[in-house]
Amino acid sequence: MKLKKELGWFGVFCISSGTMLSSGLFVLPGLAYAEAGPGVIAAYFLAGLFAVAGLLSQAELATAMPKSGGAYFYVMRSLGPAVGTSYGLITVLALVLKSAFALVGLGILIQLVFRAHHIFIDTRIITSLLCLFFLGVNVLGVRDVIRLQMALVLGIFAVLLFYIAYGLPAIEVQRFEPFAPLGMAGILSTAGFVFVSYGGPLKVASIAGEVKNPGRSLPLGMVLSLLSVLIIHVLVIFITTGVLDPASLSQSLTPISDGAAVFLGKTGWLVLSLAAVLAFASAANAGIMAASRYPLALSGDQLLPEFLGRINSKFHTPHYSLALVGVVMVLSLFLEVQILVKMASSVLILTFIISCLAVIILRESRLQNYQPSFRAPLYPWVQIIGTLGYCFFLAEMGWQALAACVAFILIGLFVYWFYGRIRTTREFALLHLIERITAKELTSHSLESELKEIVRERDDIMKDRFDHVIEDSVVLDLDRAVTMEELFRLAAETLSTRVKRSPEELYQLLIEREKDSSTVLNPFLAIPHVIIEGEKVVDILLVRCRSGIAFPESSSEVHTVFVLIGTRDERPFHLRALAAICQIVQDPHFEKKWMRAKSEEVLRDIVLLGKRRRHP
């Protein structure tokens, strides 16, 4: 059973924004200020700027492969099952830890309310109950989750815009001096620390399989979300830095609420604390939903037990995967807050590095069926610069975070070696890239076939009769130059047994048709088509000749030929097939794709995935 596609661009926007407007804004600014002073404003801007490279890469990958499991699915198809298993488990832990941190923040705020009424409850009990609540909401279905998410995000944006409007006039300029007491090094290291504030694309990618019209909804929602959150972060932190005393700000775990108290009094503190509650709830909710999709995808590839991939028949949600996430999250609630933050941030940076590398590998492998609806601009410079920046940020996180990443990677490799390796083999793009460089046969057509089906599902392509005829057709891939007569001989011999006519009869029909009028439509393409006697017979032969075919009426050599043969009663389909071929070859990249295709199956896929009008 498949997950329902219920998310539009605004749902994507809310999932992504809800993730980023949480602990990174309501808790971290005070800790970051202690490291960089007023330069924390530049640190947040720099982190957001570099996050753009990861977002653009994630958006391209998500529109090419809109599947649940997100970044894991891309890594699996680009770098292979060993790296994919390790990366998938790491990402689950990152999302769980980040969501647990949000629940801890939410639990602390709730506990403050209880204590004001002389009610004392252990924070871990509160956070565990909150975890169970959000798990229940996720089990009930994506539509209910998104409704809750939209309400939370809209509420947070409204409160933060209120904060900005009333806070700007209260800023004291002298609080920004000196702007960078620890120099540029302090700003750069702090940018790595606050990078956790821009984890929205990771969570969106994990639920890409539940997005309607992903080619438009995913990049639009992701880009608008990051730009909106980047502006909000910079403005809110700018105001907070300008209104709070440096000593108070550097020690505050509720910096935005404390800033509101300066110019709005107790009411402002309460309103921003409410916004923090909404933010933590939003982040926890989105994190649980995103984390549960990774075990689902790993199970689908037989890298984790099969039951984790089951979908609830009533609510259409991955209930077993959600249960696993819940168990891990409750256990993680007993960890120290600093560990939660550092682990989530370092793995998020690692995620963006892998996303950039995946785009490079998939593009350079020249997989014909890698067809993202959105392509990251300025390739490959965006990916290269982004990767270098991420590596620097990761190094600045400290040896503890790096050691934890290495430990998680080793755990993932352990799971793959003793479980997944003996159950699954999968072709991946890196093999295609190595094959292209070494000119050795290392791959089959399995990855291309999988990508073809993903494109069909993404674009809601329903097969018509033309598709079925092409799937059953013969493809001739000729390396040497031939004449028109030689081509017609080959075509007649190939099709004679399929249409139950003698090779000589077919050859003569093709020659006579060409004498009546040339079937060469342009210097690259010819479509010879003839009518034969009989009933209910139709066939199409696809031909590529790398060195060219010499047609008498053509001034240049033809490289693409579609030979159509059918009986008179199939005349309507015959005409629709001609129209379909003409629409397919109008693609401005058709000639390049056709000549680059590595196999007969790839040639067939170019026709099957070509944009045209279909006749169900």
C-alpha positions as CSV (number, residue, x, y, z in Angstrom):
1,M,0.0,0.0,0.0
2,K,1.3,3.5,-0.9
3,L,1.2,6.7,1.1
4,K,-1.4,9.2,-0.1
5,K,-0.3,12.3,-2.0
6,E,-2.0,15.0,0.1
7,L,0.6,17.8,0.4
8,G,0.6,20.9,-1.8
9,W,3.2,23.7,-1.9
10,F,1.8,25.4,1.2
11,G,2.0,22.1,3.1
12,V,5.6,21.8,2.1
13,F,6.2,25.4,3.2
14,C,4.6,24.7,6.6
15,I,6.6,21.5,7.2
16,S,9.9,23.2,6.3
17,S,9.2,26.4,8.1
18,G,7.9,24.7,11.2
19,T,11.2,22.8,11.5
20,M,13.3,25.9,11.2
21,L,11.3,28.3,13.4
22,S,12.0,26.4,16.6
23,S,14.9,25.8,18.9
24,G,17.3,27.4,16.5
25,L,15.5,30.7,17.0
26,F,14.0,30.5,20.5
27,V,16.9,28.9,22.3
28,L,20.2,29.1,20.4
29,P,20.7,32.8,19.9
30,G,21.8,33.4,23.5
31,L,24.3,30.5,23.4
32,A,25.5,31.7,19.9
33,Y,25.8,35.3,21.2
34,A,28.2,34.1,23.9
35,E,30.5,32.8,21.1
36,A,30.3,35.6,18.5
37,G,28.8,38.7,20.2
38,P,26.6,40.9,17.9
39,G,28.3,39.0,15.0
40,V,25.7,36.3,15.7
41,I,23.5,38.2,13.2
42,A,26.1,37.6,10.5
43,A,26.5,34.0,11.6
44,Y,22.8,33.3,11.1
45,F,22.9,35.0,7.7
46,L,26.0,33.1,6.6
47,A,24.5,29.7,7.7
48,G,21.3,30.5,5.9
49,L,23.2,31.5,2.8
50,F,25.1,28.3,2.7
51,A,21.9,26.4,3.4
52,V,20.7,27.6,0.0
53,A,23.2,25.2,-1.8
54,G,21.9,22.3,0.1
55,L,18.3,23.3,-0.4
56,L,18.8,23.7,-4.2
57,S,20.4,20.2,-4.3
58,Q,17.7,18.7,-2.2
59,A,15.0,20.3,-4.4
60,E,16.5,18.9,-7.5
61,L,16.8,15.4,-6.0
62,A,13.4,15.5,-4.6
63,T,11.7,16.5,-7.9
64,A,13.7,13.8,-9.7
65,M,12.8,11.1,-7.1
66,P,9.8,12.2,-5.0
67,K,9.8,9.2,-2.7
68,S,9.3,8.7,1.0
69,G,12.7,8.4,2.7
70,G,14.0,11.6,1.1
71,A,17.7,12.0,1.2
72,Y,18.3,8.3,2.0
73,F,16.6,7.4,-1.2
74,Y,18.8,9.7,-3.2
75,V,22.0,8.6,-1.5
76,M,21.0,4.9,-2.0
77,R,20.6,5.5,-5.8
78,S,23.7,7.6,-6.1
79,L,26.3,6.0,-3.7
80,G,24.9,2.5,-3.1
81,P,23.3,0.5,-0.4
82,A,26.1,0.4,2.1
83,V,26.4,4.2,2.2
84,G,22.6,4.5,1.9
85,T,21.9,2.3,5.0
86,S,24.4,4.2,7.1
87,Y,23.1,7.5,5.9
88,G,19.5,6.6,6.4
89,L,20.0,5.5,10.0
90,I,22.1,8.6,10.8
91,T,19.4,10.8,9.4
92,V,16.7,9.1,11.5
93,L,18.8,9.7,14.6
94,A,19.4,13.4,13.6
95,L,15.7,14.0,13.1
96,V,14.8,12.2,16.3
97,L,17.4,14.1,18.4
98,K,16.4,17.4,16.9
99,S,12.7,16.7,17.6
100,A,13.5,15.5,21.1
101,F,15.3,18.8,21.7
102,A,12.1,20.6,20.6
103,L,10.1,18.4,23.1
104,V,12.5,19.2,25.9
105,G,12.1,23.0,25.2
106,L,8.3,22.5,25.1
107,G,8.4,20.5,28.3
108,I,10.4,23.2,30.1
109,L,8.0,25.9,29.2
110,I,5.0,23.8,30.3
111,Q,6.8,23.0,33.5
112,L,7.2,26.7,34.2
113,V,3.4,27.1,34.0
114,F,2.9,24.2,36.3
115,R,5.4,25.5,38.9
116,A,3.6,28.9,38.8
117,H,0.6,27.0,40.1
118,H,2.8,25.0,42.6
119,I,2.5,21.8,40.5
120,F,5.8,19.9,40.2
121,I,6.2,17.2,37.5
122,D,9.4,15.7,36.2
123,T,10.2,17.2,32.8
124,R,10.9,13.8,31.3
125,I,7.3,12.7,32.1
126,I,5.9,15.8,30.4
127,T,8.1,15.3,27.3
128,S,7.3,11.6,27.1
129,L,3.6,12.4,27.2
130,L,4.0,15.0,24.5
131,C,5.9,12.5,22.4
132,L,3.0,10.0,22.6
133,F,0.6,12.8,21.7
134,F,2.4,13.8,18.5
135,L,2.9,10.1,17.6
136,G,-0.9,9.7,17.8
137,V,-1.5,12.7,15.6
138,N,0.9,11.3,13.0
139,V,-0.7,7.8,13.0
140,L,-4.1,9.4,12.3
141,G,-2.9,10.7,8.9
142,V,-1.0,13.3,7.0
143,R,-4.0,15.5,6.4
144,D,-4.5,15.9,10.1
145,V,-0.8,16.5,10.7
146,I,-0.7,19.3,8.0
147,R,-3.8,21.0,9.4
148,L,-2.1,21.2,12.8
149,Q,1.2,22.2,11.1
150,M,-0.4,25.1,9.2
151,A,-2.1,26.4,12.3
152,L,1.2,26.3,14.3
153,V,3.3,27.9,11.6
154,L,0.9,30.7,10.8
155,G,0.6,31.5,14.5
156,I,4.4,31.6,14.9
157,F,4.8,33.9,11.8
158,A,2.2,36.2,13.2
159,V,3.8,36.5,16.6
160,L,7.3,37.0,15.1
161,L,6.1,39.8,12.7
162,F,4.5,41.5,15.7
163,Y,7.9,41.2,17.6
164,I,9.7,42.7,14.6
165,A,7.2,45.6,14.2
166,Y,7.4,46.7,17.8
167,G,11.0,45.8,18.4
168,L,12.7,47.9,15.7
169,P,12.1,51.3,17.3
170,A,13.4,50.0,20.6
171,I,16.9,49.0,19.3
172,E,19.9,50.7,20.9
173,V,22.7,51.0,18.3
174,Q,25.6,51.0,20.8
175,R,24.8,47.4,21.7
176,F,26.3,46.3,18.3
177,E,29.7,47.5,19.3
178,P,32.1,45.8,18.9
179,F,30.3,43.8,16.2
180,A,32.7,40.9,16.1
181,P,34.7,40.7,19.4
182,L,36.3,37.4,18.4
183,G,36.8,38.3,14.8
184,M,35.7,36.5,11.6
185,A,36.8,33.2,13.1
186,G,34.1,33.5,15.8
187,I,31.4,34.3,13.3
188,L,32.4,31.3,11.1
189,S,32.5,28.8,13.9
190,T,29.2,30.1,15.2
191,A,27.6,29.7,11.8
192,G,28.3,26.0,12.0
193,F,26.8,25.9,15.5
194,V,23.5,27.6,14.4
195,F,23.3,25.6,11.2
196,V,20.7,23.4,12.9
197,S,18.3,26.3,12.4
198,Y,18.1,25.5,8.7
199,G,17.1,21.8,8.6
200,G,13.8,22.3,6.8
201,P,14.8,20.8,3.5
202,L,15.8,17.6,5.1
203,K,12.4,17.0,6.6
204,V,10.6,18.0,3.4
205,A,12.7,15.6,1.3
206,S,11.7,12.8,3.6
207,I,8.0,13.2,2.8
208,A,8.4,14.0,-0.9
209,G,6.4,10.8,-1.8
210,E,3.3,12.4,-0.3
211,V,3.4,15.7,-2.3
212,K,1.0,16.4,-5.1
213,N,2.6,17.9,-8.2
214,P,6.1,17.5,-6.7
215,G,7.8,19.2,-9.7
216,R,6.2,22.5,-8.7
217,S,5.2,22.1,-5.1
218,L,8.6,20.9,-3.7
219,P,10.9,23.6,-5.0
220,L,8.4,26.4,-4.5
221,G,7.6,25.4,-0.9
222,M,11.2,24.8,0.0
223,V,12.6,28.0,-1.5
224,L,9.9,30.2,-0.1
225,S,10.3,28.6,3.3
226,L,14.1,29.1,3.5
227,L,14.0,32.7,2.3
228,S,11.2,33.6,4.7
229,V,12.9,31.9,7.7
230,L,16.3,33.5,6.8
231,I,14.8,36.9,6.8
232,I,12.8,36.3,10.1
233,H,15.9,34.9,11.8
234,V,18.1,37.8,10.9
235,L,15.6,40.4,11.8
236,V,14.5,38.8,15.1
237,I,18.1,38.2,16.2
238,F,19.1,41.8,15.1
239,I,16.3,43.2,17.3
240,T,17.1,40.9,20.2
241,T,20.8,41.8,20.1
242,G,19.8,45.5,20.0
243,V,17.5,45.5,23.0
244,L,19.0,43.1,25.5
245,D,22.0,43.7,27.7
246,P,25.0,41.6,26.5
247,A,25.5,39.8,29.8
248,S,21.8,38.9,29.9
249,L,21.6,37.7,26.3
250,S,24.7,35.5,26.5
251,Q,23.2,33.6,29.4
252,S,19.6,33.4,28.3
253,L,17.9,30.2,27.2
254,T,14.7,32.2,26.3
255,P,16.3,35.2,24.4
256,I,13.4,36.1,22.2
257,S,10.9,36.1,25.1
258,D,13.4,38.2,27.2
259,G,13.8,40.6,24.3
260,A,10.0,41.1,24.1
261,A,9.9,41.8,27.8
262,V,12.1,44.8,27.3
263,F,9.8,46.7,25.0
264,L,6.4,44.9,25.6
265,G,6.6,44.1,29.2
266,K,5.2,40.9,30.8
267,T,2.6,40.6,28.1
268,G,5.3,40.5,25.5
269,W,7.2,37.8,27.4
270,L,4.0,35.7,27.6
271,V,3.2,36.2,23.9
272,L,6.6,35.2,22.7
273,S,6.7,32.3,25.1
274,L,3.5,31.1,23.5
275,A,5.1,31.4,20.1
276,A,8.0,29.3,21.4
277,V,5.5,26.7,22.6
278,L,4.0,26.7,19.1
279,A,7.4,26.5,17.5
280,F,8.6,23.6,19.6
281,A,5.3,21.7,19.0
282,S,5.6,22.4,15.2
283,A,9.2,21.1,15.1
284,A,8.5,18.0,17.1
285,N,5.4,17.2,15.0
286,A,7.3,17.7,11.7
287,G,10.3,15.8,13.0
288,I,8.3,12.7,14.0
289,M,6.6,12.6,10.6
290,A,9.9,13.0,8.7
291,A,11.9,10.5,10.8
292,S,9.3,7.8,10.4
293,R,9.7,7.8,6.6
294,Y,13.3,6.7,6.7
295,P,12.7,3.2,8.2
296,L,9.8,2.9,5.7
297,A,12.2,3.5,2.8
298,L,15.0,1.3,4.2
299,S,12.5,-1.6,4.7
300,G,11.3,-1.2,1.1
301,D,14.9,-1.8,0.0
302,Q,15.2,-4.8,2.3
303,L,17.8,-3.1,4.4
304,L,15.6,-3.2,7.5
305,P,12.9,-5.8,8.5
306,E,9.9,-5.9,6.3
307,F,7.3,-5.0,9.0
308,L,8.7,-1.5,9.2
309,G,7.4,-0.8,5.7
310,R,3.8,-1.7,6.4
311,I,1.2,1.0,6.0
312,N,-1.9,1.2,8.2
313,S,-4.9,0.1,6.2
314,K,-7.2,2.6,7.9
315,F,-5.1,5.8,8.2
316,H,-2.6,5.1,5.4
317,T,0.4,5.9,7.7
318,P,3.5,3.9,8.5
319,H,2.4,2.9,12.1
320,Y,5.3,0.4,12.8
321,S,7.9,2.9,11.6
322,L,6.3,5.6,13.8
323,A,6.4,3.2,16.8
324,L,10.1,2.7,16.3
325,V,10.7,6.4,16.1
326,G,8.7,6.9,19.2
327,V,10.7,4.4,21.2
328,V,14.1,6.0,20.1
329,M,12.7,9.5,20.8
330,V,11.6,8.6,24.4
331,L,15.0,7.1,25.1
332,S,16.7,10.2,23.7
333,L,14.8,12.5,26.0
334,F,17.1,11.3,28.8
335,L,20.2,12.7,27.0
336,E,21.8,16.0,27.8
337,V,20.5,19.0,25.8
338,Q,23.9,19.9,24.4
339,I,24.3,16.4,23.0
340,L,21.0,16.6,21.3
341,V,21.8,19.9,19.6
342,K,25.4,19.0,18.5
343,M,24.4,15.7,17.1
344,A,21.5,17.1,15.1
345,S,23.6,20.0,13.7
346,S,26.6,17.9,12.7
347,V,24.5,15.3,10.9
348,L,22.4,18.0,9.2
349,I,25.6,19.4,7.7
350,L,26.6,16.0,6.7
351,T,23.3,15.5,5.0
352,F,23.7,18.7,2.9
353,I,27.2,17.6,1.9
354,I,25.9,14.2,0.7
355,S,23.1,16.0,-1.2
356,C,25.5,18.2,-3.1
357,L,27.7,15.1,-4.0
358,A,24.6,13.1,-5.0
359,V,23.6,15.8,-7.5
360,I,27.1,15.8,-9.0
361,I,27.3,12.0,-9.3
362,L,23.8,11.7,-10.8
363,R,24.4,14.4,-13.4
364,E,27.9,13.3,-14.3
365,S,26.7,9.6,-14.6
366,R,24.5,10.8,-17.5
367,L,21.6,8.6,-16.5
368,Q,19.1,9.2,-19.2
369,N,16.1,8.8,-16.9
370,Y,17.4,11.1,-14.2
371,Q,14.9,13.8,-15.1
372,P,14.4,16.3,-12.3
373,S,11.5,18.8,-12.8
374,F,13.7,21.4,-11.1
375,R,17.4,21.7,-11.8
376,A,19.7,23.6,-9.4
377,P,21.1,26.7,-11.1
378,L,24.9,27.4,-11.5
379,Y,25.8,23.7,-11.5
380,P,28.4,22.6,-10.3
381,W,29.6,25.7,-8.6
382,V,26.8,25.9,-6.1
383,Q,27.5,22.2,-5.0
384,I,31.2,22.7,-4.9
385,I,31.2,25.9,-2.9
386,G,28.5,24.6,-0.6
387,T,30.4,21.4,0.1
388,L,33.6,23.3,1.0
389,G,31.6,25.5,3.3
390,Y,29.9,22.6,5.0
391,C,33.1,20.7,5.5
392,F,34.5,23.8,7.2
393,F,31.4,24.1,9.4
394,L,31.6,20.4,10.3
395,A,35.3,20.8,11.3
396,E,34.3,23.7,13.6
397,M,31.8,21.6,15.5
398,G,34.6,19.9,17.4
399,W,36.0,16.4,17.7
400,Q,33.1,15.1,19.8
401,A,30.5,15.7,17.1
402,L,32.9,14.3,14.4
403,A,33.5,11.2,16.6
404,A,29.7,10.7,17.0
405,C,29.2,10.9,13.2
406,V,31.9,8.3,12.7
407,A,30.3,6.1,15.3
408,F,26.9,6.4,13.6
409,I,28.4,5.6,10.2
410,L,30.0,2.5,11.6
411,I,26.7,1.3,13.1
412,G,25.0,1.8,9.8
413,L,27.7,-0.2,7.9
414,F,27.4,-2.9,10.6
415,V,23.6,-3.2,10.0
416,Y,24.2,-3.3,6.2
417,W,26.9,-5.9,6.4
418,F,25.0,-8.3,8.7
419,Y,21.5,-7.7,7.5
420,G,21.0,-5.7,4.2
421,R,24.0,-7.1,2.3
422,I,22.6,-10.6,2.1
423,R,19.1,-9.5,1.2
424,T,19.5,-6.9,-1.5
425,T,21.7,-5.8,-4.4
426,R,21.0,-2.5,-6.1
427,E,22.5,-0.6,-9.0
428,F,23.6,3.0,-8.2
429,A,24.7,6.0,-10.2
430,L,28.3,5.9,-9.0
431,L,28.7,2.7,-11.0
432,H,27.5,4.4,-14.1
433,L,30.0,7.2,-13.5
434,I,32.8,4.7,-13.1
435,E,31.6,2.9,-16.2
436,R,31.6,6.1,-18.2
437,I,35.2,6.9,-17.1
438,T,36.7,3.4,-17.5
439,A,34.5,2.3,-20.5
440,K,33.9,-1.0,-18.7
441,E,30.5,-2.8,-18.5
442,L,29.5,-2.5,-14.8
443,T,25.8,-1.9,-14.9
444,S,22.5,-3.3,-16.2
445,H,19.4,-1.3,-17.0
446,S,17.9,-1.7,-13.5
447,L,18.5,1.8,-12.2
448,E,17.3,3.4,-15.4
449,S,14.1,1.3,-15.2
450,E,13.5,2.3,-11.6
451,L,14.0,6.0,-12.5
452,K,11.6,5.6,-15.4
453,E,8.9,4.3,-13.2
454,I,9.5,7.1,-10.7
455,V,9.1,9.7,-13.5
456,R,5.9,8.0,-14.6
457,E,4.5,8.0,-11.1
458,R,5.6,11.6,-10.5
459,D,4.1,12.9,-13.7
460,D,0.9,10.7,-13.5
461,I,1.8,9.2,-16.8
462,M,-0.9,6.6,-17.8
463,K,0.2,4.1,-20.4
464,D,-1.7,4.2,-23.7
465,R,-1.5,1.8,-26.6
466,F,1.5,3.6,-28.1
467,D,3.4,2.9,-24.9
468,H,2.6,-0.8,-25.0
469,V,3.6,-1.0,-28.7
470,I,6.9,0.7,-28.0
471,E,7.6,-1.5,-24.9
472,D,7.2,-4.5,-27.2
473,S,9.1,-3.1,-30.1
474,V,12.5,-4.0,-31.5
475,V,15.4,-1.5,-31.3
476,L,18.2,-1.5,-33.8
477,D,21.4,0.3,-32.7
478,L,23.8,0.5,-35.6
479,D,27.4,1.6,-35.3
480,R,28.4,1.7,-39.0
481,A,27.0,4.0,-41.7
482,V,24.4,2.4,-44.0
483,T,22.4,3.3,-47.0
484,M,18.6,3.7,-47.1
485,E,18.4,0.4,-49.0
486,E,20.5,-1.5,-46.4
487,L,18.4,-0.1,-43.6
488,F,15.2,-1.2,-45.3
489,R,16.6,-4.7,-45.8
490,L,17.4,-4.9,-42.1
491,A,14.0,-3.5,-41.1
492,A,12.2,-6.0,-43.4
493,E,14.2,-9.0,-42.1
494,T,13.6,-7.8,-38.4
495,L,9.8,-7.2,-38.8
496,S,8.9,-10.0,-41.2
497,T,8.2,-12.7,-38.6
498,R,6.5,-10.2,-36.2
499,V,3.9,-9.1,-38.9
500,K,3.8,-12.4,-40.8
501,R,5.0,-11.0,-44.1
502,S,8.0,-12.0,-46.2
503,P,11.1,-9.8,-46.0
504,E,11.0,-9.1,-49.7
505,E,7.4,-7.9,-49.6
506,L,8.1,-5.5,-46.8
507,Y,11.3,-4.2,-48.5
508,Q,9.4,-3.4,-51.7
509,L,6.7,-1.6,-49.8
510,L,9.2,0.5,-48.0
511,I,11.1,1.4,-51.2
512,E,7.8,2.2,-53.0
513,R,6.7,4.4,-50.2
514,E,10.0,6.3,-50.2
515,K,9.7,6.9,-54.0
516,D,6.2,8.4,-53.6
517,S,7.6,11.0,-51.2
518,S,10.5,11.2,-48.8
519,T,9.8,10.2,-45.2
520,V,12.8,12.3,-44.0
521,L,11.2,15.0,-41.7
522,N,14.3,16.8,-40.8
523,P,18.1,16.3,-41.2
524,F,18.1,14.0,-38.0
525,L,14.8,12.1,-38.4
526,A,12.9,9.8,-40.8
527,I,9.6,8.0,-40.3
528,P,9.0,5.4,-43.1
529,H,5.5,4.0,-42.7
530,V,3.6,1.5,-44.9
531,I,0.2,-0.3,-45.0
532,I,0.1,-4.1,-45.3
533,E,-2.7,-6.5,-46.0
534,G,-4.6,-8.2,-43.1
535,E,-6.2,-7.2,-39.9
536,K,-5.2,-6.0,-36.4
537,V,-1.5,-5.8,-37.1
538,V,0.7,-2.9,-36.1
539,D,4.4,-2.7,-35.2
540,I,7.1,0.0,-34.8
541,L,10.9,-0.4,-35.2
542,L,13.2,2.0,-33.5
543,V,16.6,2.6,-35.2
544,R,19.6,4.6,-34.2
545,C,22.6,4.9,-36.5
546,R,25.5,6.7,-34.9
547,S,27.4,7.1,-38.2
548,G,24.3,8.1,-40.2
549,I,21.9,6.7,-42.8
550,A,22.1,8.1,-46.4
551,F,18.6,8.8,-47.7
552,P,18.5,9.9,-51.4
553,E,16.3,13.0,-50.7
554,S,18.3,14.2,-47.6
555,S,21.2,16.5,-47.8
556,S,22.6,15.1,-44.5
557,E,22.8,11.7,-42.9
558,V,19.8,10.6,-40.7
559,H,20.5,9.2,-37.3
560,T,17.0,8.4,-36.1
561,V,14.4,6.3,-37.8
562,F,11.0,5.0,-36.7
563,V,9.6,2.4,-39.1
564,L,5.8,2.0,-38.8
565,I,4.0,-1.0,-40.3
566,G,0.2,-1.7,-39.9
567,T,-2.9,-3.0,-41.5
568,R,-5.5,-0.7,-43.0
569,D,-7.9,-1.2,-40.1
570,E,-5.2,0.2,-37.8
571,R,-5.1,3.5,-39.7
572,P,-6.4,5.6,-36.7
573,F,-3.7,4.2,-34.5
574,H,-1.2,4.6,-37.3
575,L,-1.9,8.4,-37.4
576,R,-1.8,8.7,-33.6
577,A,1.6,7.0,-33.6
578,L,2.9,9.4,-36.2
579,A,1.6,12.4,-34.1
580,A,3.1,10.9,-30.9
581,I,6.5,10.5,-32.5
582,C,6.4,14.1,-33.9
583,Q,5.6,15.4,-30.4
584,I,8.4,13.4,-28.8
585,V,11.1,14.6,-31.2
586,Q,10.2,18.2,-30.7
587,D,12.0,18.1,-27.3
588,P,15.0,20.5,-27.9
589,H,17.3,17.9,-26.1
590,F,16.0,14.9,-28.1
591,E,19.0,14.7,-30.4
592,K,21.5,14.9,-27.6
593,K,19.7,12.3,-25.5
594,W,19.3,10.0,-28.5
595,M,23.0,10.1,-29.5
596,R,24.2,9.8,-25.8
597,A,22.0,6.8,-25.0
598,K,24.1,3.9,-23.7
599,S,21.8,1.0,-24.7
600,E,18.8,-0.1,-26.6
601,E,16.7,0.0,-23.5
602,V,17.7,3.6,-22.9
603,L,16.7,4.5,-26.5
604,R,13.3,2.9,-25.8
605,D,12.9,4.9,-22.5
606,I,13.5,8.2,-24.4
607,V,10.4,7.5,-26.4
608,L,8.4,6.2,-23.5
609,L,9.1,9.2,-21.3
610,G,8.8,11.8,-24.1
611,K,6.3,14.6,-23.6
612,R,3.2,14.1,-25.7
613,R,-0.5,13.9,-25.6
614,R,-1.8,10.5,-24.5
615,H,-4.9,8.6,-25.6
616,P,-6.2,6.3,-22.7
